Structure formats: C-alpha cells, structure tokens
Amino acid sequence: MARTRRIALIGGGIGGITAAIALRQRGFEVSVHEQSPELAEVGAGLQLGPNAVKVYRALGMEDDLRKIGGQPVNALTLNWTDNTPLARGNMRDGMIAQFGAPYYNVHRADMLHLIARAIPESCLHLGKRCLGVNAKGSARFADGSEIEADIVIGSDGVRSMVRTSLFGAEAPRYTGMECWRATLPVEKVTQRGFGNGETFTTDDAVNWLGPMGRVVCYPISGGKIFNIFCGHVGAQWTDESWTIPSSLDEVLAAYQGYHETMLAMFHQVDPRQWFKWGVFDRDPLPRWNVGHVTLLGDAAHPMPPTLAQGAAMAIEDAYALARCLAERDDMHEGLRQYEAERLPHTTRAQLQAREQFELNQSVPPKPRASRDWMFAHDVTRTAPPSAESTGKHYDSGEEV
Ligand SMILES: Cc1cc2nc3c(=O)[nH]c(=O)nc-3n(C[C@H](O)[C@H](O)[C@H](O)COP(=O)(O)OP(=O)(O)OC[C@H]3O[C@@H](n4cnc5c(N)ncnc54)[C@H](O)[C@@H]3O)c2cc1C
C-alpha cells in the first residue's frame, strides 16, 4: 500500500490553515509551521465573496461560517462630496440568486479561530520562522530545526521566504495605496443620511468614492461592529514598518473635502485605534512550482485590496491544491495541474486589482469593473473558465 504523503505548509494564515483542512480531508498527513508564537489576525474585517464561501461549504463548514459572518443587505457607493448614490445593489438575496452562495463579512480573528479549530493542535507548529526551503522538499527554521516532506507549500504571505528561496529576493512593490483600518460599535454610527433624504443602516455595506480613494464600511461580529477600511492614494511609503500607529488628525487631513457623514463616523472611533498600513503587492509570477515546492495565497499572488478578493483567492488555491494532489497518483502531475488551473485565474485578479485602484481615482467616478467572473467561480467543481470570458462590465453588488 502506498505511504501517506506528508505535506508541510509554511505559514498559518487563512490560506495555510484552509489548505491544511482541505488536504487532511483528502487523507494527506499535514503539518503547519507558523512563525508567530500564536495564531493571530489583525482586529479588522474581511469580506468573503461567494466564491470563498463555496469552498467552506464543500469543506462542511458553512454552518459555522454563518454563525460568525454577517451578510450585508445593500451595497451603497456614495459620492465623496455630496453623499449622493453612485451605485447600489442587493448583497443578500442578489448574491445567492446570482452566484449560488452568500457574501459574508467576518472579523478576521473570528475567522482564523474558526478554521484553526478544524485541525488538530498536533498539526500546528508555532514559533517556527522559516529561513529557507530546498526544492527537494525540506525547510529550515530560525530555531535550528529542519523538516522534510513530500511537498512543501509556501503559504507565508506577501513577504514569503519560500518565494525568495525559489525565485530570489525581490522587494515587494508599493502600490501607491496607504490605508487606515478601524472599527467602532454600530450604535456610534449616528449620522446615516444620504442622497435625497434616504438613510442607510449598519446592516448595509457603505462606500464613499472620491479621487483620493475609497472608504469601505461594513458590519462584522454579528452586526455589532462597523468595520472601516480607508484605501487612500499616498506618496511613496518610506516607513520601515507596514503597520504604524496613526491619529484621527492624520486621517481627517487625508480625507479633507469628503462628506461630513463619513467624517462624523471617523470622530466616533477610539483615537488609539487608528493604524496605518502601506499596501504592497508583487508582479504575477510565470510559475509557482519548483521541484517539491509550490506557493499559495499572498506568497504566490499578492494584490491590492481593491477587489476584496486576496483571501478568497488564497482559499480557492487551498481547495484546488488538495483536489489536484488527490486526483493524481504522481504528485508532480498534481502540482502541475494546480499551477495550470490557478495561475492564470489569480494573475487576472492581480491585474484587475491594480487597475481598480486607478479606476477609483477617476473624476467623475467610474463604475467598478465587474467581479462577477470571480464570484461565479466554483473551485470545488471546476477549473476556472478561460481568461477571455470577461462577463458583464458592472459589478453585481453595485448596480446604478
Ligand atoms: C487592508 C486590507 C484589506 C483586505 N481585505 C480583504 C477582503 O475583504 N477580502 C479578501 O478576500 N481579501 C482581503 N485582503 C487580502 C487578504 O488579507 C490576503 O490576501 C490574505 O490574508 C492572504 O492570506 P495568506 O494566508 O496567503 O497570507 P497571510 O494572511 O499573510 O498569512 C501568512 C502567514 O505566514 C506567516 N509567515 C510569514 N513569514 C513566515 C516565515 N518565514 N515562516 C513561517 N511563517 C511565516 C505569517 O505570520 C502569517 O501567519 C485585504 C488585504 C489588506 C491589506
């Protein structure tokens, strides 16, 4: 009888842990090697499009996801200066009807805890900072230890050490986007008027779009918390740290001229909660596999968060990798199938995410390019359609 294949994941983020679940369900022996002393995520929201939800459905986790996820009712895009609606769509029934699965918003920490509970603790090796891998299937760690596996997967994020080992050191690219993230209790969102006397509720996803960027707000934590993401056009990022404490004054200065409904919400955030990020990505790679090693998630295809699809793509990779390896007796064939199926799909998403950042800055604002081709994809059933089929131009979540 054939020996059970050993698969080592470097990095225990949402992509790595989801891959561990999917691979274990297919009968592989899995270990996850995470640099942090504990599994942790930033205190912010994460949008999970229907394509990501289909993966957790296939893994038998949709009921758990529903418990931690909120489904926004409407998506509203408002003009930055006069607060009039530029676009609106139904996120709840519309998503299920069109794409066969809901659109959930979750707290990142809730999500990581949920998926971590689905693997045994014995799989997880914390405090293991990978220094490099060998294409024959070994990995070295900062504590002096080393492991060998049949396949090593770099799920270690945008600053991936595995990627550097395979393809050489190359600094990530500053996207031109700086961002702030904050949360506040929904009852503190007191100004909710827009347009001609309408009001939004904190069950809605609300965006303000202007030439200096998009501000995206949506409910998380069962509707108790409103998540704020500010993606702002920023000068060259010079700070060494990618996460630096910021202040209300700094955010207000960045969004001068934006509508007071949005700015009033900023005033309600606990001032110690403002943190600032520089958003980095990388150019698409022509390949991910070298010998017994491959990449997954942000390690393979980091993208700006303009489509809210980076984690969704990592989640799809995780499922596709497990399926491809399980379908082929020859693991190299399985890795080839994985790369052939996923690389064109994620490359298209990376390039669209960059273009969207440019589109967001148009005056007057332009409608968002369609994400329907991503939402419609079901990685649990099929390979992605060819990149030529572009779908509708407008985004389903936001029809004018
Ligand atoms: C502001 C912002 C908002 C976003 N919003 C969304 C959204 O709404 N929806 C969405 O789908 N995507 C979103 N994204 C993208 C999403 O966050 C990422 O695509 C996703 O987290 C990638 O998951 P990952 O597991 O590949 O990498 P990561 O989440 O980065 O996890 C990598 C893990 O590897 C570990 N690691 C790193 N180096 C090493 C090493 N040398 N050795 C061992 N372990 C290591 C890290 O500690 C970490 O735990 C957003 C991104 C940003 C910046």
The ligand as an SDF file (V2000), in Angstrom:
LIG
                    3D

 53 58  0  0  0  0  0  0  0  0999 V2000
   -6.1840   46.3400    4.1150 C   0  0  0  0  0  0  0  0  0  0  0  0
   -6.5040   45.0040    3.5190 C   0  0  0  0  0  0  0  0  0  0  0  0
   -7.8320   44.5840    3.3970 C   0  0  0  0  0  0  0  0  0  0  0  0
   -8.1280   43.3510    2.8120 C   0  0  0  0  0  0  0  0  0  0  0  0
   -9.4340   42.9510    2.7000 N   0  0  0  0  0  0  0  0  0  0  0  0
   -9.7290   41.7560    2.1090 C   0  0  0  0  0  0  0  0  0  0  0  0
  -11.0760   41.3100    1.9950 C   0  0  0  0  0  0  0  0  0  0  0  0
  -12.0090   41.9720    2.4440 O   0  0  0  0  0  0  0  0  0  0  0  0
  -11.3200   40.1060    1.3830 N   0  0  0  0  0  0  0  0  0  0  0  0
  -10.2970   39.3290    0.8830 C   0  0  0  0  0  0  0  0  0  0  0  0
  -10.5710   38.2410    0.3210 O   0  0  0  0  0  0  0  0  0  0  0  0
   -9.0040   39.7250    0.9970 N   0  0  0  0  0  0  0  0  0  0  0  0
   -8.7000   40.9020    1.6080 C   0  0  0  0  0  0  0  0  0  0  0  0
   -7.3990   41.2970    1.7490 N   0  0  0  0  0  0  0  0  0  0  0  0
   -6.3230   40.3740    1.3080 C   0  0  0  0  0  0  0  0  0  0  0  0
   -6.0970   39.2910    2.3510 C   0  0  0  0  0  0  0  0  0  0  0  0
   -5.9120   39.8640    3.6400 O   0  0  0  0  0  0  0  0  0  0  0  0
   -4.8780   38.4420    1.9940 C   0  0  0  0  0  0  0  0  0  0  0  0
   -4.9330   38.1340    0.6270 O   0  0  0  0  0  0  0  0  0  0  0  0
   -4.8810   37.1580    2.8080 C   0  0  0  0  0  0  0  0  0  0  0  0
   -4.7390   37.4470    4.1860 O   0  0  0  0  0  0  0  0  0  0  0  0
   -3.7460   36.2510    2.3460 C   0  0  0  0  0  0  0  0  0  0  0  0
   -3.7260   35.0950    3.1450 O   0  0  0  0  0  0  0  0  0  0  0  0
   -2.4110   34.2110    3.2270 P   0  0  0  0  0  0  0  0  0  0  0  0
   -2.7520   33.1030    4.1630 O   0  0  0  0  0  0  0  0  0  0  0  0
   -1.9420   33.8850    1.8560 O   0  0  0  0  0  0  0  0  0  0  0  0
   -1.3030   35.1540    3.8420 O   0  0  0  0  0  0  0  0  0  0  0  0
   -1.2290   35.8440    5.2740 P   0  0  0  0  0  0  0  0  0  0  0  0
   -2.5880   36.1260    5.7890 O   0  0  0  0  0  0  0  0  0  0  0  0
   -0.2760   36.9810    5.1430 O   0  0  0  0  0  0  0  0  0  0  0  0
   -0.5980   34.7170    6.2070 O   0  0  0  0  0  0  0  0  0  0  0  0
    0.7640   34.3750    6.0980 C   0  0  0  0  0  0  0  0  0  0  0  0
    1.1840   33.6700    7.3870 C   0  0  0  0  0  0  0  0  0  0  0  0
    2.5260   33.2290    7.2220 O   0  0  0  0  0  0  0  0  0  0  0  0
    3.2750   33.5610    8.3640 C   0  0  0  0  0  0  0  0  0  0  0  0
    4.6780   33.7050    7.9480 N   0  0  0  0  0  0  0  0  0  0  0  0
    5.2320   34.7120    7.2550 C   0  0  0  0  0  0  0  0  0  0  0  0
    6.5390   34.5010    7.0560 N   0  0  0  0  0  0  0  0  0  0  0  0
    6.8160   33.3260    7.6520 C   0  0  0  0  0  0  0  0  0  0  0  0
    8.0240   32.5660    7.7950 C   0  0  0  0  0  0  0  0  0  0  0  0
    9.1990   32.9920    7.2830 N   0  0  0  0  0  0  0  0  0  0  0  0
    7.9750   31.3840    8.4640 N   0  0  0  0  0  0  0  0  0  0  0  0
    6.7870   30.9230    8.9810 C   0  0  0  0  0  0  0  0  0  0  0  0
    5.6340   31.6210    8.9090 N   0  0  0  0  0  0  0  0  0  0  0  0
    5.6400   32.7960    8.2270 C   0  0  0  0  0  0  0  0  0  0  0  0
    2.6410   34.8510    8.8630 C   0  0  0  0  0  0  0  0  0  0  0  0
    2.9090   35.0720   10.2500 O   0  0  0  0  0  0  0  0  0  0  0  0
    1.1660   34.5770    8.6020 C   0  0  0  0  0  0  0  0  0  0  0  0
    0.5360   33.9290    9.6770 O   0  0  0  0  0  0  0  0  0  0  0  0
   -7.0720   42.5220    2.3200 C   0  0  0  0  0  0  0  0  0  0  0  0
   -5.7440   42.9390    2.4570 C   0  0  0  0  0  0  0  0  0  0  0  0
   -5.4590   44.1820    3.0450 C   0  0  0  0  0  0  0  0  0  0  0  0
   -4.0140   44.6200    3.1500 C   0  0  0  0  0  0  0  0  0  0  0  0
  1  2  1  0
  2  3  1  0
  2 52  2  0
  3  4  2  0
  4  5  1  0
  4 50  1  0
  5  6  2  0
  6  7  1  0
  6 13  1  0
  7  8  2  0
  7  9  1  0
  9 10  1  0
 10 11  2  0
 10 12  1  0
 12 13  2  0
 13 14  1  0
 14 15  1  0
 14 50  1  0
 15 16  1  0
 16 17  1  0
 16 18  1  0
 18 19  1  0
 18 20  1  0
 20 21  1  0
 20 22  1  0
 22 23  1  0
 23 24  1  0
 24 25  2  0
 24 26  1  0
 24 27  1  0
 27 28  1  0
 28 29  2  0
 28 30  1  0
 28 31  1  0
 31 32  1  0
 32 33  1  0
 33 34  1  0
 33 48  1  0
 34 35  1  0
 35 36  1  0
 35 46  1  0
 36 37  1  0
 36 45  1  0
 37 38  2  0
 38 39  1  0
 39 40  1  0
 39 45  2  0
 40 41  1  0
 40 42  2  0
 42 43  1  0
 43 44  2  0
 44 45  1  0
 46 47  1  0
 46 48  1  0
 48 49  1  0
 50 51  2  0
 51 52  1  0
 52 53  1  0
M  END
$$$$
